[in-house]
Amino acid sequence: MSSLTLLQKLRIKRSATKEKIIQFYNEATEDYEFWSKDFNMHFGYYIPFKTNLFKRDSMLNEMNNQVFNRLNAPKRNALVADLGCGIGGTMQYGLRKYPLLRIIGITLSKFQVNQGNKRLNNMNGLILEENFNHTSFKTNSVDGAYAIESFCHSGHSRQTLQEAYRILKPNARLVIADAFIKKDEEKLCRGSNYCYEQLCKGWSLEGLGSIQKVKNSLEQIGFKNVKVEDISLRVAPSVLHVPFAITGFILKKIFKKQTLKPQSWKNLKGSMFALLSGLHMNDFGYYLITAEKK
């Protein structure tokens, strides 16, 4: 069996179906409160003397800040789309910082819609139960869009990027914060490939896009001024919180005599393999991508 055929079979086996993604977020979202009191379902951005190494949300909220800074949308009456919003942690950050902004979030999880909208009460934000590959936004209707660790659920597919392009107004920006592979999947070493497969299974990911291929796709779709920033070293301090967060979470469950749900185990496993994948710096990296619609 060729290596390509083997990779194709592994990809089919780990395929992040809509049902798997919904199940993942319906069952694991409450676990994220242990990771972030602000329900930031992503990693952080470390800046010496500004963010606190020992306070995760300090770094996680700085990632939100970095994304909104690059978005550069009008701060009054602008409409911004959060494509894969989770329970709305980043939306809340943006609306607290820019109260005249309007943000609509997209998620497949009905649980996240219900809980997120409760948290957005009295704010200019709304979460819809939709697929970011097929949104209800009109063409050329959005002043900015961002995706923080969400497009990986579709493997950073061209379809996903194309839909983001469609909904943006001319000259509006798309900002993506996510992990990517630095080479084609078949070129990953054995250790990297194992970590990669376990990461995808644990977090119900279709896969990570190749950073160069994603950049090329953005340009082919029609985006201009595509800027790719490798922020792996900025993200690393928050990733190093993973083993401590996992240990604390398990001990808390044991202390309360609660059993861990199967999806919680998968989530914890995915988190650990995210850390292990990050150690293979020749194969994986974390990037901020900014692109403008022509």
Buried (B, 14 or more C-beta within 10 A) or exposed (E): EEEEEEBEEBBEEBBBEEEBBBBBBBBBBBBBEEBBEBBBBBBBBBEEEEBEBEEBBBBBBBBBBBBBEBBBBBEEEBBBBBBBBBBBBBBBBBBEEBEEBBBBBBBBBEBBBEBBBEBBEEBBBBBBBBBBBEBEBEEEBBBBBBBBBBBBBBBBBBEBBBBBBBBBBEEBBBBBBBBBBBBEBEEBEEEBBBBBBBBBBBBBBBBBBBBBBBBEBBEEBBBEEBBBBBBBEBBBBBBEBBEEBBEEBBEEBEEEEEEBBEBBEBBBBBBBBBBBBBEBEEBBBBBBBBBBBE
